[in-house]
């Protein structure tokens, strides 16, 4: 697997080349790499990532979550393509934000955690319907941890929620 993380399009069930399966069984198939939920040709499948990968959303969530990231062999990731901006995407993000818990779940350790992508994207959309969910998240204990030795805290999520609120409703608390 690539040094940039195995949560890449190469292993995603939404890569049409993989015929609906996660993993590398179709790596040598002749079809091009193409994201079926974003209708996006994938130029570098070993270094392309998003919030819908099975390592992030094990329940096969086919509504795009956040942007598509391009990475490198050092593990750096930058936004390559923005999130689609539709009412269905916005409603889905709102539903996901309403379900964010104070204690983070265990998640794939490389890249941006799924709940952080949701909160950040709502801020980028300046989605005013997210204000109540974002206020709830801002009130989380920043030191709440996921289980395990490498447990992540809620510090980044709380900061992202504050930033999102500032974009949506400047001056709101």
N, C-alpha and C positions, 0 to 999 in steps of 0.2 A: 504494500500500500504506500501511497505517497507520503513524504515527510510532512506535507501540509495538512494531513488528517484524512482518515478513512471515511469521513462524513461527506464525501464528494459526490458529484453527479455520476461518476463512473459506477458507483455502487447503489444508486437510488432507483427505487421502483418507478419513479416518474420519468426516468430516462427511457424513452420509447424503445431504445435499443435493448433494454433489459426485459422487455415483454412483461412488465408488471411485477417483476421479481427484484428484491434487493439482493445485492451481492455482485460477484464478478463472473458468474457462470456464462454471461453473454459477451464478455470482454472482446472476444475475437470475432464476433458476428459482424457481417459486412455493413449493416445499417449505420447511418450517421447517428451521433449522439444528439438527442433532441428532447427538451423538457416538454412533456405533454400538458402540464398544467399552466405553463407560461407561454407556450408556443414559441420557444426560443431555441435556436440552434446553439449547441454547446461546443465552443471552440476548444477548450482545454478541460475535458471532463475530470481529470485527476486533480485539478486546482480550481474547481468551480463549486460553490456551496450555497445553500439557502436554508431557511427555517423549516422547510417541509421534509427534509431528509428523514428516513426512518429512524436514525439515531436520535433525532430531536422530537419527532412526532410518530410514535410507534403505531398509532391508529390510522395511518394512511390518510392524512388530512390533505385533500386535493384543492383547497382554496389557498392561493398564494399568501405566504406570510413573510412580509418584509422584502428587502431587496435580494438580489443575487450578488454574491461576493466572488471575487477572483483572488486567488492566493498564490503563494510561491513556496518553494521548498524549505523556507525558513519558518513557515507557519504564519506569515503575515497575510492579512485579508483586508481587502478594500472593496467598496461597493463598485460593482461592474454595471449592473442594470437596476434601476429603481423598481420599487414595488408597483404592480398595477394599482390604479386608483379607481375602484368601482364601488358601488354601494354594497355589493355582496362582500367584497374584501373588507370594507370598513365595518360592516355589521359583524363579520367573523372576528375581526380584531377586538371589537367591543365585547363580544361574548367571551373571548379568551382572556381579556383583561379582567373581566368580572370574576373569573375563576382562579386568578393568581392567588396563591396562598403565601402566608408570611414565611413559613419554612420552605425553602426551595427544595424541589425534588432532585434526586440524583439525575445527572444528565451527562451526555458525552462531554469530556473535559476540554476539548479544543473548540475554538470559535465562540460566537456569541450565543449565550443561552436563549432558548426560545422565548421565555417570558420577557427578557430584556429587548428582544427584537420587536415584540408586540408593543411594548410601552414606547419604545423609540419611534416606531412607525406611526403610532397614533399622534405623537408630537409632531412628526414631520407632516402629517396630513392636517395638523391643527384641528383635530376632530373634537368639537365642543361637547359631543355626547359622551366623551371619555372623562370629563372632569371629575365626576363622583368616584369612578374607579381609580383614577390617578390620585385623588386625595386619600383614598383608603390605603393605597400602596405607599404613599409618602409617610403615612403613620406607622409603617412596619418598623420593627426593630432592625436597624442596619446590621446588627451582629447575628441575626438569626441564621443558622447554618443548616446545610443539607447533611444527611448522615454520612459518616465515613471520615477517613483521615484527610481527604482532600476536599472536605466540605466547603462549598462556596457560601459566601454570606449574601445578604440582601443590600449591601452598601451600594453597589453599582445600580441595582434596580431602583432603589430609593432616589438616588441622584438623577437617574434617567426620568423618573416620574416628576421630580421637581422641574427639570429642564423642559419636559413636555408641557407641564402646566404653565410655565412661563411663556412658552410659544403660543399656547391656546388662549390663555387669559392672563396677560401681563398684570402683575400686581395681586393676582389671586393667591390665596393661601390654602 
